[in-house]
């Protein structure tokens, strides 16, 4: 039983690293639509929005009037 628990724990911490690790490809794809020097800023803004949405959905801020 502990093998299964340990596997879930490892996947939970490793899986969030996979999508961000492809940032070079995202920058290359965005470079087709905009200047390449602006792509890191766009990715930072997207990441900030995703983080903000996740924080707003979290239990500490759910149903809280800001």
GIURWO-V74090 format. One record per helix or strand of 3 or more residues. SS is the DSSP state (h for helix, s for strand). FROM is the first residue (numbers start at 1). TO is the last residue. If there is no record, write none. Layout:
ss=SS from=FROM to=TO
ss=SS from=FROM to=TO
//
This chain:
ss=h from=2 to=20
ss=h from=23 to=30
ss=h from=36 to=57
//
